[in-house]
Amino acid sequence: MAAPRSPALETALVLIDILRCIPRQRFITSSQILEHLHARGYTLSLRSLQRHLDVLVHHFGLDCDTRGKPYGYRWPAQAQGLMLPLLTPSEALLLQLARSELAHILPARALKTLAPLFASARFELARQRTPQCEQRWLHKVRRIPDNQPLLPPRLSPGVFEAVSEALYLEHKLFICYRNARGKLQRAVICPLALVQQGVRLYLVCRFDGYDNERILALPRIIEARSTGEGFAWPKDFDLARYDAEGHFGISRGRWIKLEFEIDAAAGRHLVESPLSADQRVVERDGVLAISATVRETELLHRWLRGWGEKIAALRIEEVAVGHEPTQGGQHRNG
């Protein structure tokens, strides 16, 4: 049987849970906080809660909206919030890496909700007792692009927030969009997926009333706002399959057998990172003869042109549907 809690411990636990109820971006009323506490098993009264809130406002600098009753409470925008030493250095490191890699594909509301957790991770890594090796890890790793690096394009204010919110809630979205030819279009769309390719963000969607997918570049969306109306999620849409079909490489709609020769030193990385699961490589006299079954895309042809004269004996042959790559690649010397 567990030992009974002391009054002081009980009060401390109540104060911690009150602080956990208080958001950053909006006010929450004392009545709403009380509902949360009752749901967690606390039995305190509204008057007792108000006394606790007065103490917390004084010690933590909470914003208090006194324009109406019941009063509203929130954390100030720059406040560090409830900083409890719950993260290990390794967990803090993981969160910092996740923040840098996932910021553009998380819903805006999730980023706001996770902001205190990311702040806790920064705080933990900056503490003197955190091992120096873990503090320095972020300066020891870096992702480097394999093509010409570009600066990320600017998005119109509020577009990412509106798009990610509508995608998260599965609501239709009204957009004002400028296409590649500069023509301005207005439409209602059903957002299906958000994709980051390099530094650019793309939205996969269906225009309201149509059943085919379109890809819109987020930087070309000038205005976006949720209609508040939901839509039936298309059961025939699968993002992984859509990507595998080559749509983000600008698909030409067919599978091909690709054959070419390349200098062994220049093409060694293709042995380590094959073009497809069925890739075959024959090496003879310092030259790699490579064959692979791939989806034909503009991205593939751009990649081939980038090799210039280093690629020879290039041959492309269409493959019948149903003959996609199914087995692992092979490498042998001639």
N, C-alpha and C positions, 0 to 999 in steps of 0.2 A: 504494500500500500504506500503510495507516494506521500511524502511529508507535506503538510499544509503550507501554502505560501504565506509569507509575512505580509502585513499591510503595505510596507514600503516597497517590496518587490512587486506586489500587485499593482500599485500606483505607477511604478516605473514601466511595467509592461503595457499598461493602458496608455501612458504618454507616448511610448514608441509606436503603438498601433494607431494612435491619433495622427502622429506625424506621417505615418505611411499612407494615411487616407488623403492627405492634402496634396493636390496636384500643382503643377507649375503654370500651365497655360490658361487656366480658368479658375473661377472661384467655386468653392464647395461650401454649402451652408452647414451650420451646426446640426440642423435636423438630419441632413443627409449623412453627416459623419456618425451621428448617433445610430442611424439605421445600419451602417456598416459594422459598428461595434456590437450592436445587439445580434447581428448575424454571426459574429464571431464568439458569442457566448457571454459578453459583458452585460451587466445589469444596471449600470449607472444611469442616473437621471440626466435630463437636459441641463438642469442647474449645475450639477457636478461637472458635466462636460464643459460648460461655459467657464467654470473656474479654471479647469485644466487649460482651456484654450487661451485664457488671459495670461497664464503663466508662460505658455509656449510663444505667444506673440511677443512677450517681453524678452525672452531669452534667445529666441531664434529669429527674431525680426520678420515674422510672417506678415504678409499684407492682409489687412482686415478691411473689408468693405462694409461700412456702417450706414450706407444710404438707405437701407431697408432692413426689416427684421424677418427671419433670423439673419444674422450677420454672415458674410461670406469670407472664406479664408483661402489663401494660396501662398506658395513659396515665391519670393521675389525672383525675377528672371535670372539674376546672376548668383543666386544663393547656391551653396554646395549641397543643401538638403541634409538628409539624415545620413551622415557618413559613419557607418559602422565598419570595423575592421573584419569584414566577412570574406574578403577575397584573398586568396593566396597569391604570391607573386606570379606563379605560372598562370593562374586564372586571369589576373590583370593583364598579363602579356597577351594572352589569347584574345581578350576583349579589345585591346588596342589594335591588334592586327585585323580583327573582324571589322572594327569601325572604319579602318582605312580602306578595306577591300569591298565592304558591302554597303557603304553609305548611299550609293546611287541606285540600289535595287531593293532597299527596304522601304516600306510604306512610311510616309512622312510622319504619321501618327506614332509609328513604332519608334522612330528616331527620337521623337520628343519624349516618349515614355522611357526609353532606355538612356536618355541623357544623364540622369543621376548615376546610373551604373557605369557608364563610360567615364564620368567624372571620378568615380570611386577608383576605377582602374588607373587613371592618370595619377591620382593621389597616392595609391599604393606603390606604383613604380617610382615615384619621386621620394618615397620615405627613405630615411637614412639606413634603416635596418634591412631594406630590401637588398639582396645580393647584387653586387655590381654587374655580374655576368648577365643577369636578367634585365637590369636597367639598360645595358648596352646592346641587347639583342636586336632591338628595333633599328639600330645603326649598323647592324651586321648583315641584314638581309634587304634585298631590293628586287622588285620585278622590273625587267628591262624589256621594252618592246622589240619585236623582231623586224619591225619596219620603221619608216621615218616617223618619229614621234610628233604628235600634233597636240596643240593646246585644246582642252575641252571647250566646246562651243557654249556660249551663254544661253540660258533659257529665259524666256519671258517671266516676269515676276508672277508667282503663284501657280505656274503651269505644272511643275512637278508635284506640288502638294495636291492640286485638284486631280491630276491623273492618277497618282498613287492611291488617293482616297477612294476614287470611283472604282479603280481596279480591285482594291481591298474589299469594298462593300458590294461589288458587282452591281454597280449602278451605271445607267447610261450617262454619257458625257456629251455636252455641247462643246464644239470646238470651232475656232476660227483658224484656218490653216493656209499657209502659203506653200504651194507645191514647188517642185524643182524648176518649173518654168516661170515662177513668180506670180502665178495666178492665185488670187485670194478665193478661198472656198469656206463655206459654213456648213456644218453638218452635225447630226447627232450620231454618235457611234457607241458600240458596245466594246469596252476595253477587255482584252483577253490575256495579254502578257506584256511584260516590260523586259527588254533585253538590252544589255550593255555590250557593245562591240567596239573594242578599243576604248576611245574616250567618248564615243557617241552613244546616246540612248535612243532606242526605237520602241514604238508602241505597236503591238499587233492588235488589230481590232476588226470588227465587222461593222460596216455602215448599217444604220438602222433600216431594216426591211430587206437586207441582203444576207446571203449565207456563205459568202466567200471572204477569206481573210485579206486584209491589207496591212502594209507596214508603213507607219508614219514616223518621220524623224521628229523627235521632241523639240529640237531647236526651231523647227518651222511652224510649231503651234504657237500662235500669237496670243490666243486667249483660250481658256478651258474652264468649264464649271460643270459641276454635277447637276443633272436634272432632278436627282432625288428619286428617280424611277428605276426599279430593278429590272433585270432581264433574265430570261431562262438561259442558264449556262449551256453552251453547245456541247453535247456529249461526244460529238465527232471531232472535237479539237483536242490535240495533244501537242504541247509545246516541244517535247523531246522529238517526236516524229516530224513535226513541222521544221525543226532545225535540221534534223538528219536529211530531210528532202532537199536541203540546200538553199532555202529561201533567203537566208541572210547573206549568202554568197551571190545572190541574184541568179537563181536557178534557171537553166535552159531546159529543164524538164526531162532530161534523159540520163540514163546510166551509160557510161562509156568505158571501154578498155583503153587505158593509157599506156603507151610504150615509148621509152626514150633512152638515150644513153647520156651519161654524164661522167665527167672526170671523177675518179674515186675519192680524191681528197676533198673536192667540193661537195660531193654527194654523200659523204660518210654519215651525215646526220639523218639521212633518209633511211639508212639501215637501222639506226637507233630509234627513230620516230617515223614509222611507215606511213605511207599515204592511205593504206586501207588494210583490212584484215587479211586479204588474199594476196598482198603484195609479194612478188617474187623478184629476187635480185641475183644476177649472175655476174661475177667479177672476173675479168680477164684483161691482162695487159694494162692495168691501171685504169680501166674503164668499168663503170657499173652499168649493166643493162637492166633496166627496171620496168616492170609491168604491174599494173594495179587497176582494179575496177573501182571507179569513183563516180560521184554525181557531177555532171558537167555544170559548171557555174562560171560567171564572169570573174569571180575571185580566182578560180583555178587558172583561167587563161591569163589573167594579170600576173599570177605567180610564175607561169611558164615563160611569159615574155620577159620577166625580170631577170631570168638567167642568161638571156642573150645567146651568144655563141657557145656558151658552156654546155648547152643541151643540143644533142644531135639525134638524127634518125627518129624524129618525133612522129608518132603515128597515133591517131584517134579513131576508134571504131565503136559504133553504137552497140550496146548490149541489150538483148531482149529482156523485157520485164520478167522478173522472177529469177534472174541470174546475178543478183547482187552478191557482194563478197560474203562468204560464210566461213572461211577457214583462215587460220593464222598464216602470216607471211613466212617466206622461206628465203634463205640466203645461202648461196653456194659459190664456190670458186670455179671458174671455167677451166 
